[in-house]
Structures are given as C-alpha cells and as structure tokens.
Amino acid sequence: MITSFGAVFAYEAGKRGKSCLVIDKRPHIAGNIYTEQVEGINVHKYGAHIFHTSDKKIWEYVNQFAEFNNYINSPVASYKDELYNLPFSKMWGIKKPSEAKAIIEKQIADLNIGEPKNLEEQALKLAGTDVYEKLVKGYTEKQWGRPCTELPAFIIKRLPLRFIYDNNYFNDRFQGIPMGGYTQIIEKMLEGAEVKTDTDYFDFIKENPDIADKTVYTGMIDEFFGFQYGPLEYRSVRFETEVLDEENYQGNAVVNYTHRDVPYTRIIEHKHFEFGKQPKTVISREYSAEWKPGVEPYYPVNNDKNNALYEKYKELAETRKDVIFGGRLGQYKYY
C-alpha cells in the first residue's frame, strides 16, 4: 500500500541512488490520504486528514511538495439537539472560563480517579463527567465498537481542554491542508520510482520472489506472516459520499455526532477544508465497523489482548532482516 510512510521512504531512498518499485493493491496511489476531485472539490476519499505538527523541520519538508493553506481544525459536536465546540461553556449556560474550569475541576475531584486504567477513566480524569458523557463516550464507542472501559487510556490523551475561546482542536504550531489535495504530494514523492497499482503484494511476490534486496511493508503485519498466531483486531470505516445541489450543507468541515443512537460518527463537508465557493457540495458520512477479510483495515485495536499478540508478530518481524515493517498496520499502532 502506498502510504505516506512508504512514499517518504521511496523518495528518500531515490535521493540516495536506490531504485524503488512501489506497489499498491488499490487502483491509485496515496493510500488513505488520497484525494480526488468531485464537482471541483478535493474529496478526502478515505476520511478527513488535517496535516499538523509542532516540528518545523517536518513542516518545511512537506512544504516542498505542496503549498498549504491556513485551515485550522475546528470540529463541531452534535449531541441530540445541541451543538458544541471549544470551549464548552454552553454546556452549563455560563460565560466566564473560570466558571467552566471550576465545574470540571469539581467533577474530576468528586470522581477521585488515580492512575487511569482505561479510556473511560482517562477521559473522566481529563474532562469530568458532563464532557465525557456528551462529547466522548458515544462517539468513541461507535468508533471502536467497544465500551470505553475496554479501551486503552492513551487513545484519549490528545483530547484538548482549554479555557479560552479557541476552537482549534490541535495545539500544534503548524497546521493546514495542501492546496489542491494530498494526492499531488505523493505523486511528487514517487516521481523517481516505478509504480504498480491494482497489484496484490502477496500475488506479486510469489511470481517475483527475488525482485528486491529490501522490502518496506506497510500492510497488516499478521497477514504478512499468514495469521499464524491468529488475526489481530482492526476497526474499519465505511463512507457514504454524496453530491448535494446546495452551496453549504453544515457550515463546517467536520461535525461529530456524539450520541450513541446516531449510526455514523461524523459528517465531513469537504469543500470547507479549502474554503471552497463551488455551487454544489460533497459530504461523507462515516460509519465505523469491525474489520473482516475483504474490507479495508483502518485502526489497530490496541487493547492488552491485541498488544500481546502483536508482540509475537513483532518477534517474527525481527527475524526478517530483509523487511522493514512500517506505518499504522505494519507496526500495529494507532498514531
């Protein structure tokens, strides 16, 4: 799969005089950051991707390949008939940040949670009861298909909590969307490489076992080893994308639906990533689902059971000095 991990590797290897063959089972390059134009709008085909980093070197590196706009990720949360953004003052009908802070601190103190043992305890310790119940619990359980008490605490550690009127989801210094979409970035990275799409790695390597001295593998690590210890668990995502004959559907790029009874996790309105003024709009509803063979794996389920199983596959991987395992699936890690 031509992920950003694989594309960067191919680009850097090419600069050092290496010849690279890059293959992807999909009919296009760019993996999950692939964007395609629909009605003049760059559609994030596999879900929203907002580039953000606090590392100036990384920011300068990616700006070699595209010019980035000044998009700031400012999601809106829809819970029943209520809309929320950051900060959450509306939740309690207050105006002063100090009031919100006092409410949250009291809720956290009343819970008396020590070292969080799971995602629920981590979220409660970070944000208190009201924020957790209205904005975190339902969305997270839909996304992962499991109770929050069965999910690892680290998943929620990036939840921002601030008491200023700033709806920026990320704290990173550099943030934006490449003007013209992400696909162009991967195209430029792969200019010196041979590229094969619509190609299954396992079929290809059977017919060409000696084609390379070194392989960079970004697919599922358990599949690489024939699931010999059993399959790891993943979450998948299904997208329902439609073109609407209206200029503006929801007024924001990302609206999260945090109530458990709404079947989708969020709606993406793609034109807002690039401040589009097109007469039509394109929206995508995202539905989280358990992975099964034949569908795309998106998120490793990094609970204790799966992490222990991954360690066995990692030991196997370390015996393969001819293979570098990378990316979310190759390293079984939720980035």
N, C-alpha and C positions, 0 to 999 in steps of 0.2 A: 504494500500500500504506500503510495507516495504521500506520506505525511510531511508536515513541516520538519520533523526530525530527520527523515530520510532525505528531503530536498536540501536542507542545510548541509548535511553530510556530503551529498553528491557535489554540491557547489564547492565546498572547501577541499574535497579530495581532488576535484578537477583543477583547482588553482595550484595544487601541488603535483600536477602532472599525471594523476591517476586517471585511467579510463573507467567509466561507470556505465553500467546497464541498470536502468531503473524500471521496475515493473509494478503494475497495479491491476488488481482484478476488476476494478471499476472501469467504465468506459472513458474516464477522464483523469487528469492529474489533480493534485492539491488535496486529496483526502477529505477530511471533514471541513476544511476551510474553503472548499470550492465554492465560488460564486458564479452565477450565470445571469445574463440579462433577460428580464421579462418586462415588457412594456417600458423599456428604457430604465428599469430599476435593477440594481445589482442585488440579486436574491441570494441570501445565505442558505444554500440548499440543505445543509445538514445542521441548522441551528445557528443562533447568533454567536458571532465571535468578535469580541472587542479587544484590540491589542492594548496591553497596558504593562508598564514596567517602571521600576524606580532606578534601573541601571542605565546610565547614559550611553554606555558602550553598546548595549543591546538596541537601544532606540536609534542610535546612529547607524548601526549595522542594518537594521531592517529598512531604514530610510534610503538606503542605496537602491532599493528595488521598487519603491513607490513613494509618492507624496501622500502624507497622512493629513486628514482634516483635524479639526479640534473637537470631535464628538466626545461627549462625556456620558458615561453610562449612568442614567438616572431612571432606574426602573420604578414603575408604579405597581402597588399591590392592591388587588381587588379581593376583598373578603366580604362575602354576602353582598349587601348593597352599599358597602363602604369602600372608599378609595384611600390609600395611604401612600405616603412617601417619607423620606427622611427630612427632618426628624419626625417623631411620632406624636407630636403634641395633640393632634386632632383626636387621638385615641382617648384622651382623658378630658377634652374640652378645656385645655389650658393654653396659656400664651408664653409664659416665661420658661426658658430652658431649665432654670433651677428647679421649677416645679416637676418637670418631667424626670429630671435626674433624681429628685427626692423619692418620687413614686417607684422608680425602677430599683433604686438602692434599698428601699424598704422591702420590696418584693423579694429581692435577692437575699437580704438578711433573714427574712422570715423562713426562707427555704432551707438555709443552713447547710448548703451542699459543700462538701470537702473537695477532694480531687475527683473531677467528673469521670464516671465510669462508662458513659455512653453519650450519644449525641443529645438526648433529651436533657440530661443533667448539665452538659456543656452549654447548651442554648439557654437554659434557665439561669445558669450562673452568670452568663454574659448579659442577658437582656430582661430577665424577670418573667413573670407568668403571663401577662397580657400580650406582650410582643411575641412570645413563644406560641401561645395558643392561636393568635390571629394571623400571624405572618410566617411562622416557621413550620409548625407541626404538620398541618395538612399538606402543604406544598412538598415538604421533604419526604413525607411518607408516600405521596404519589410518585415522586421522582425515583425513590429507591425501592418501592414495593415492600417495605418492611416497617414495623413500628420503630419510632425513633430510639426506643430503649434497646434495640438490637443493632444499632448503627454506631460506628466508632466516633469518638468525640471530635477527632481532628477535622472532620468534614465541615464542621460549622465554625471553626476558629477564624475564618475570614469574614464573618458577619460584622459589618461596620456598626458601631454605636457611637454617635456623636451628638452633641447638644448645641449645634449651630444650624442655621438654616441653609444647609448644603446637602443636596440630594445626590451627590456623587457617590456611587456605590464603592468605588475603589479609592484607596489612599495613595496610589502610585503617582509619581511626578509626571510621567509621560503616558498619554492615552490618546487613542484616536482610531479611525477607520481608514484604510487605504482608499484614496480617491480612485474609483474605477474597479474596486473589488480586490479580493485576495488572490484570485487565480493568476493574475499578471505577475505577482511576486514569485510564485512557484515556476512559472514559465521562464522567467529570467534566471532563476537559480539553476534550472535544468538545461540551459542553452547548450552547454558543452557535453551533455550526456546523451546516450541512446535511451529512448523511452519506449516502452511497450505497455499499452493499456489493454483492457479486456483480456488479461493474462493471469491465470491462476499460478501462484508461485509453486505449489506442490506438483502440479502437472508439468510445469516448465522445467523444474529441477530434475524430475525423473528423466526427461529427454535430454537434458544438458547438465549432467552431474558434475562436470569438470570445468564449467564455464568461468568460475571466479575463484581467486585465492581467498577472498574475504567476502562475507555476506553481511549486510546490515538488514536485520529482520525486524519489522515493526508491526507484525501481525500478532495474533494470540499465541502466547508462549506455550500454553498447554496443547494447542493444535500442532505446533511445530514438533512436539515430542509424542504425537499420536494419542494424546489424552491418556498416557499410560498410567498415571496416578488418579485418573478421573478428571472430569471437567471442572475448571474454575467457574465461578458465577459472574455474570455480567448483567448490566442493565442495557436495554436498547431504547431507541426513541423512534416513534412513528410521526411523520409530518403530514398534515393535511394543508396543502397550499392552494390558495385560490386568488384569482384576479377579481377585484371589485371595481365596479364602474362608479367610483367616487374618489375624490381627491384625498380624503383624510378619514381613516376609519376610527383610530383610537387616540390620535394626537401624541403618541409616544412610540418609540421603537419597541419597548418591552413592557408588557403588562403581565405580571404574575398573578395567577388565580390560586389563592392560598387555601380555599375551603376544600375539604376532602371530597365533597359531593360533586364538584365540577370535574369532569373527566380529564381535561387537559391541564397541563401545568402552567402554560403561558401562551400568549399570542404575540408573535413578532410582526411588526409592520415595517418592512424592510426599507422603504424609502427614507425613513427618518434617520437611518444611520448616516446618510449622505445629504440630509436636508433637502430632499427631492421635492420638486414642484410639478411632477407629472400629473396629467389629468386623471389617471387611474392609480390604483394602489394594489399592492400584493401583500397578503397576510399569510402567516403559517401558524396553525395550532400544533402544539407539541404534546404528544401522548407518550408517557413513559411506560415501558413494558419489560417483562423478564426476557432475557436473551434465550434464544433457542437456535439450533442449527438452521442455517438458511437465511437468518436475518443479521443485520449489522450489530456487532458489539460496540457499545459506546463507553460505558463506565464500569471499571472493575468494582466489585463489591468488597471493599477492604475490611471485612469483619475478621474476627480471630480465626474462624474456621478456614476461610479462604486464604488469609495471610500465611497460615501454617502450611497449607497445600502449596502455595506459591513458593515457599522456601524449598520445597522438594524439587520443584521445577527449576528454581534458580541454581541449585546444586548441579543439576544436569546441564544447565546452560554454561556453567563454569568449566565443564569438561570439553565444551566446543570452542576451542581457541580460534576456529575459523569463522565464527559467527558473533556479531555484536547485536545484542537484543536491546531495542530502544523504543521510546515512546510509551504512551499510556497502556497499550496492550502488550508490548514486548517486555515491559518492566512491571506490569500489573500494578499500576499506581495511578491514583486519582490526583491529577495535577490541578 
